[in-house]
């Protein structure tokens, strides 16, 4: 005896609703696991060396810019760096000013030539210029040091 079309529709609707509830539960459990169970990745690292505490803050995205080389061949600088800070408040301030820090780095580096940057002294001068310029914009705290994590001149 064939089943009625109304009964088949009711079975399809019931199965569909059950599948929707199942997938919603799996989705909710996944979100709970990602946001509540997994540890939150901090933007800085606290380093203790003897009695001195320092905070390392990676700047994040790489900086790619044109250099001021004369001639037809255009040179580029690709760099990424980590700042060594004196306190958590300095780190919080620099997170708010990340775009300003990137702008400072770009302005300083764009006037350099590839020959200046390939020398060790040029690298140290660049490091000191960046640290000084960033410290000038900070209302409190200071950048202690800067580590280049990527430095490519092409």
Wavefront OBJ file of the C-alpha trace (Angstrom):
o trace
v 0.000 0.000 0.000
v 1.626 3.302 -1.070
v 2.241 5.968 1.527
v 0.406 9.252 1.403
v 2.257 12.288 0.004
v 1.551 14.194 3.254
v 3.342 11.552 5.345
v 6.451 11.653 3.075
v 6.594 15.439 3.358
v 6.336 15.174 7.144
v 9.275 12.716 7.253
v 11.405 14.985 5.029
v 10.657 18.002 7.214
v 11.473 16.058 10.398
v 14.802 14.795 9.009
v 15.707 18.302 7.772
v 14.951 19.871 11.153
v 16.984 17.175 12.958
v 19.957 17.780 10.632
v 19.742 21.554 11.152
v 19.727 21.095 14.936
v 22.692 18.707 14.703
v 24.765 21.103 12.549
v 23.879 24.066 14.772
v 25.083 22.103 17.820
v 28.352 21.169 16.088
v 28.888 24.784 14.990
v 28.204 26.080 18.515
v 30.558 23.519 20.080
v 33.292 24.477 17.596
v 32.955 28.177 18.383
v 32.994 27.430 22.119
v 36.165 25.380 21.721
v 37.929 28.035 19.623
v 37.112 31.023 21.825
v 36.913 29.549 25.343
v 39.086 26.457 25.487
v 42.033 27.350 23.235
v 44.549 29.777 24.769
v 44.570 33.356 23.547
v 47.744 34.302 21.709
v 49.236 37.411 23.270
v 50.692 40.184 21.161
v 53.762 40.535 23.295
v 56.120 38.343 25.252
v 57.360 39.120 28.736
v 61.080 38.374 29.105
v 62.933 38.412 32.411
v 66.708 38.725 32.326
v 68.116 38.902 35.854
v 66.192 41.667 37.619
v 65.210 43.417 34.381
v 61.828 42.798 32.742
v 61.384 43.535 29.036
v 58.422 43.170 26.729
v 58.818 41.964 23.139
v 56.215 43.178 20.654
v 56.375 42.000 17.040
v 55.171 44.684 14.653
v 53.228 42.100 12.643
v 53.053 42.583 8.916
v 56.183 43.099 6.876
v 57.039 46.512 5.470
v 57.862 46.647 1.751
v 59.050 49.938 0.272
v 61.096 51.588 -2.469
v 64.585 52.807 -1.650
v 66.098 56.101 -2.783
v 68.668 54.573 -5.136
v 69.685 56.769 -8.065
v 69.572 55.371 -11.569
v 67.207 53.242 -13.558
v 67.224 50.131 -11.382
v 64.688 50.473 -8.572
v 65.682 48.860 -5.256
v 63.308 47.616 -2.571
v 63.541 46.956 1.142
v 61.468 44.263 2.816
v 61.651 44.283 6.589
v 59.888 43.101 9.694
v 60.917 43.765 13.259
v 60.187 43.240 16.935
v 60.294 46.062 19.454
v 61.733 45.648 22.952
v 59.635 47.742 25.339
v 59.958 48.798 28.951
v 56.372 48.182 30.133
v 52.917 46.879 29.327
v 51.580 50.427 29.103
v 54.092 51.190 26.369
v 52.949 48.078 24.546
v 49.288 49.140 24.823
v 50.170 52.603 23.495
v 52.091 51.153 20.545
v 49.211 48.832 19.653
v 47.039 51.947 19.299
v 49.757 53.677 17.261
v 50.768 50.742 15.040
v 49.871 52.609 11.837
v 51.892 55.606 12.996
v 54.889 53.356 13.756
v 54.705 51.822 10.276
v 54.548 55.315 8.760
v 57.637 56.372 10.734
v 59.559 53.329 9.524
v 58.526 53.950 5.912
v 59.499 57.645 6.066
v 62.913 56.838 7.539
v 63.688 53.979 5.143
v 62.540 55.660 1.916
v 65.422 58.150 2.005
v 68.038 55.388 2.380
v 69.923 53.802 -0.474
v 70.614 50.100 -0.825
v 74.347 50.705 -0.296
v 73.692 52.447 3.032
v 71.542 49.582 4.254
v 73.855 46.785 3.139
v 76.612 47.999 5.448
v 76.565 46.984 9.111
v 76.906 50.596 10.228
v 73.936 51.553 8.044
v 71.855 48.838 9.668
v 72.767 50.095 13.150
v 72.079 53.705 12.168
v 68.674 52.694 10.801
v 67.880 50.822 14.029
v 68.790 53.858 16.150
v 66.815 56.263 13.940
v 63.689 54.110 14.185
v 63.986 53.741 17.979
v 64.508 57.490 18.437
v 61.579 58.410 16.175
v 59.194 55.990 17.891
v 60.256 57.207 21.344
v 59.477 60.784 20.267
v 55.799 59.943 19.671
v 55.306 58.036 22.929
v 53.794 60.070 25.776
v 55.130 57.619 28.392
v 57.467 54.662 28.288
v 60.109 53.918 25.716
v 61.392 51.488 23.154
v 64.586 49.943 24.503
v 65.731 48.052 21.421
v 64.632 46.795 18.026
v 65.325 43.402 16.464
v 65.062 43.008 12.703
v 63.347 39.656 12.105
v 63.418 40.134 8.330
v 65.697 42.461 6.389
v 66.001 42.005 2.625
v 67.394 44.559 0.185
v 66.716 43.705 -3.465
l 1 2 3 4 5 6 7 8 9 10 11 12 13 14 15 16 17 18 19 20 21 22 23 24 25 26 27 28 29 30 31 32 33 34 35 36 37 38 39 40 41 42 43 44 45 46 47 48 49 50 51 52 53 54 55 56 57 58 59 60 61 62 63 64 65 66 67 68 69 70 71 72 73 74 75 76 77 78 79 80 81 82 83 84 85 86 87 88 89 90 91 92 93 94 95 96 97 98 99 100 101 102 103 104 105 106 107 108 109 110 111 112 113 114 115 116 117 118 119 120 121 122 123 124 125 126 127 128 129 130 131 132 133 134 135 136 137 138 139 140 141 142 143 144 145 146 147 148 149 150 151 152 153 154
